[in-house]
Amino acid sequence: MTFWTDALGAEIRFHDAGGWRTRSLEAGDTGDHVICIGGLTGHVEAFVRNVVPLAERGLRVHAIDALGHGWTDKPDDVTYHAPVFTDHLLRLLDALGAERAHVVGQSLGGWIALWTALQHPDRIGRIAHVTGAGIALADNKRQQESKAVHDRVRDVTRRAVDTPTPESVRTRLEWLMADPATVTDELVETRYRIYTLPDSRRIMPKLVSEQPGEENRVYMLTEERLAAIDHEVLVLWTDKNPTTPAEVGRRASEILPNGRFEMIDDAGHWPMFEQPAEFNRIVGDFLTGKPA
């Protein structure tokens, strides 16, 4: 069975986000706008099990391919650091006619959400920071751990991007999951086709070098920056996340003035895909401010 049955009722649309063609999987006609953004080299299919259930909570949901990802434009005249992803998000909000939006950001998407909230607080509503990247705690051990995570993500992703094969793509996806059986042939084929698009072959090595690179670390979310973000933030982690430990997310939730922490069991880096019912309940309750 295809995972697209979970998205019946949603639409694939393309928006001109200030000159950058942007792919979006969308559902819902009323309510607050919600932008869902995935991780490094991710794509909208990561949220295929969430868009419709969240829209059924009375939200207008847009799961997007970030700049340089999926079937969104992949410009070669930008540097893939935090500010360019914020620029893209703001251009998309303008294209949607949305003064502000909630953001569900997973991994890189969580970094984008918090960085945008810090720089443009009036454009962002509630934030779900899901197994998120970009947190830099002051503790020296955690700083070294963060650097090691960046290096590991860069290396494992580069192996899949530089010479993409169905086998290398499967290995990359299985690394993300608590249960490798979650990685279906359909998911592998989807990502393999993305990795082998002509613009992906040209730009993704640049993306994978720059985004986790040392120069981008100046935009990381230090404790001082986290303390300056007044938005309601749900820090959502998993018990089997292969990147940043849950203790980092929990500590970030304590530093954020309006942060809270939740844990999903039996999931890796993609709780929205591995445990969609639990994910949709927790995130839907948070974004709407009321239980289902």
C-alpha positions in Angstrom: 0.0 0.0 0.0 1.3 3.5 -0.9 1.8 6.0 1.9 -0.1 8.5 -0.3 -3.4 7.1 0.9 -2.7 8.9 4.2 -2.7 12.2 2.3 -6.0 11.7 0.4 -7.7 15.1 0.3 -4.4 17.1 0.2 -3.0 18.8 -2.8 0.5 19.3 -4.2 0.9 22.9 -5.2 3.8 25.1 -6.3 4.2 28.7 -5.1 6.4 31.5 -6.4 8.2 32.4 -3.1 9.8 35.7 -4.2 11.2 34.1 -7.3 11.9 30.6 -5.8 9.5 27.9 -7.0 8.5 26.0 -3.9 6.7 22.7 -3.6 4.0 22.3 -0.9 1.7 19.5 0.2 -1.4 21.3 1.5 -4.7 20.7 3.2 -7.2 22.9 5.0 -9.0 26.0 3.8 -9.5 27.9 7.1 -7.7 28.6 10.3 -4.1 29.4 11.1 -1.4 28.7 8.6 1.0 26.0 9.6 4.3 25.4 7.8 6.0 22.0 8.1 9.7 21.9 7.3 11.9 18.8 7.3 15.6 18.0 7.8 18.7 18.2 5.7 18.0 16.7 2.2 14.4 16.0 3.4 11.2 16.5 1.5 7.4 16.9 1.9 6.9 13.1 1.9 8.2 13.0 5.5 4.9 14.8 6.5 2.6 12.7 4.3 0.9 11.2 7.3 0.4 14.5 9.1 -0.9 17.1 6.7 -4.5 15.9 6.6 -4.9 15.0 10.3 -3.6 18.4 11.3 -5.9 20.1 8.8 -8.8 18.3 10.3 -8.0 20.2 13.5 -9.0 23.4 11.8 -5.6 24.4 10.4 -4.3 25.4 7.0 -1.3 23.1 6.7 1.6 23.4 4.2 4.4 20.8 4.2 7.2 22.3 2.1 10.4 21.3 0.4 12.9 23.8 1.9 15.2 25.8 -0.5 17.6 23.4 -2.1 15.5 20.4 -1.3 13.0 18.1 -3.1 11.3 19.8 -6.0 11.8 23.3 -4.7 14.3 25.5 -6.5 18.0 24.9 -5.8 19.8 28.2 -6.5 23.6 28.1 -6.8 24.0 31.8 -5.9 23.2 31.5 -2.2 25.0 30.2 0.8 22.9 27.5 2.6 23.2 28.9 6.1 20.4 29.7 8.5 19.6 33.2 7.1 18.8 32.0 3.6 16.3 29.4 4.9 14.6 32.2 6.9 14.5 34.4 3.8 12.8 31.5 1.9 10.3 31.0 4.7 9.4 34.7 4.8 9.0 34.8 1.0 6.7 31.8 1.2 4.5 33.5 3.8 4.3 36.5 1.6 3.3 34.3 -1.3 0.6 32.7 0.8 -0.7 36.1 2.0 0.0 35.0 5.6 1.1 37.7 8.0 2.3 34.9 10.4 2.3 31.2 10.7 2.9 28.4 13.1 5.9 26.3 12.2 6.4 22.5 12.7 10.2 22.2 12.1 11.9 18.8 12.2 15.7 18.7 12.5 17.0 21.5 10.2 13.4 22.7 10.0 13.4 23.2 13.8 16.5 25.4 13.5 14.8 27.4 10.7 11.7 27.9 12.9 13.6 29.2 16.0 16.1 31.3 14.0 13.2 33.0 12.1 11.3 33.6 15.4 14.4 35.3 16.8 14.9 37.5 13.8 11.3 38.2 12.8 9.2 37.4 15.9 6.0 39.0 14.4 5.9 36.5 11.5 6.0 33.3 13.6 3.3 31.9 15.9 3.7 28.7 17.8 6.7 26.4 17.1 7.0 22.7 17.3 10.8 22.0 17.4 10.9 18.3 16.5 14.2 16.4 17.1 15.6 19.7 16.1 19.0 20.9 15.0 20.9 24.1 15.8 20.9 24.0 19.6 24.2 25.1 21.2 24.3 24.7 25.0 27.0 26.5 26.9 28.4 23.3 28.5 31.7 22.4 26.9 30.8 18.7 26.7 27.6 19.6 24.9 29.4 21.9 22.5 31.8 19.1 21.5 28.8 16.8 21.2 27.0 19.3 18.9 30.1 19.6 16.7 30.3 15.8 16.5 26.6 15.5 15.5 27.1 18.1 12.7 30.0 16.1 11.4 28.2 12.8 11.6 25.1 14.2 9.8 27.3 15.7 7.1 29.3 12.5 6.6 26.4 10.1 6.5 24.4 12.4 4.2 27.3 13.1 1.9 27.8 9.3 1.3 24.2 9.1 0.0 24.3 12.4 -2.0 27.7 12.1 -3.7 27.0 8.7 -5.3 23.3 8.0 -4.9 22.1 4.5 -5.4 19.0 2.8 -4.0 21.2 1.0 -1.5 23.0 4.2 -0.2 19.6 6.0 0.0 18.1 3.1 2.0 21.1 3.1 4.4 20.6 6.9 5.0 16.9 6.5 5.6 17.3 3.5 7.9 19.8 5.4 10.0 17.0 7.9 10.7 14.5 5.4 11.9 14.0 3.4 15.1 12.7 0.5 13.1 14.4 0.0 9.7 11.3 -1.8 8.4 9.6 1.7 8.4 11.7 2.4 5.3 9.6 1.1 2.4 10.6 0.6 -1.2 8.4 3.6 -2.1 10.2 5.9 0.3 13.6 4.8 -1.0 12.5 5.3 -4.6 11.1 8.8 -3.8 14.3 10.0 -2.2 16.5 8.3 -4.8 14.6 10.2 -7.6 15.1 13.5 -5.7 18.8 12.8 -5.2 19.3 12.0 -8.9 17.4 15.1 -10.3 19.9 17.2 -12.4 19.6 20.2 -10.1 20.1 17.9 -7.0 23.3 16.5 -8.5 24.6 20.0 -9.1 23.5 21.7 -5.8 23.2 19.0 -3.1 26.9 18.6 -2.5 27.1 22.4 -1.9 24.1 22.2 0.4 25.5 19.3 2.4 28.8 21.0 2.7 27.5 24.4 3.8 24.5 23.7 6.0 26.3 21.5 8.6 29.6 23.4 8.0 31.7 25.3 10.6 30.7 28.8 9.2 27.0 28.1 9.8 27.6 27.5 13.5 27.6 31.3 14.1 23.9 31.1 13.6 23.3 28.3 16.2 20.8 28.8 19.0 22.9 29.6 22.0 21.4 29.7 25.4 21.3 33.5 25.2 19.4 33.3 21.9 17.0 30.7 23.2 16.2 32.9 26.2 15.2 35.7 23.9 12.5 33.7 22.1 9.2 34.5 23.7 7.1 32.3 21.5 5.3 29.2 22.7 7.6 26.3 21.8 7.0 22.6 22.0 10.3 20.8 22.0 9.4 17.3 20.9 11.9 14.5 21.0 12.1 10.7 20.7 13.7 7.9 22.7 15.8 6.7 19.8 16.8 9.8 18.0 20.2 9.1 16.3 21.4 12.7 16.3 21.1 15.1 19.3 20.4 13.5 22.7 17.0 14.1 24.4 18.8 15.8 27.3 19.7 18.7 25.0 16.1 19.2 23.9 14.9 19.0 27.4 17.4 21.7 28.6 16.5 23.9 25.6 12.8 23.7 26.7 13.8 24.9 30.1 15.7 27.9 28.8 13.0 29.0 26.4 10.7 31.3 28.3 7.6 29.6 27.0 9.0 26.1 26.3 7.7 22.7 27.1 9.1 19.2 26.5 7.4 16.1 25.2 8.8 12.6 24.3 7.6 10.1 21.8 8.6 6.5 22.3 9.6 3.9 19.7 10.7 6.5 17.1 14.0 7.8 15.7 14.5 11.1 13.8 11.1 11.1 12.1 8.4 10.7 14.7 5.9 12.3 12.3 6.4 9.3 10.0 7.1 6.5 12.5 4.5 7.4 15.1 2.0 9.6 13.2 -1.0 9.1 15.5 0.9 10.2 18.6 2.7 12.9 16.7 -0.6 14.3 15.3 -2.3 14.3 18.7 0.6 16.1 20.5 1.3 18.6 17.8 -2.4 19.2 17.0 -3.2 19.8 20.6 -0.3 22.2 20.9 -1.0 24.2 17.7 -4.8 24.6 18.4 -4.4 25.1 22.2 -7.0 22.4 22.9 -7.2 18.6 23.0 -8.7 16.7 20.1 
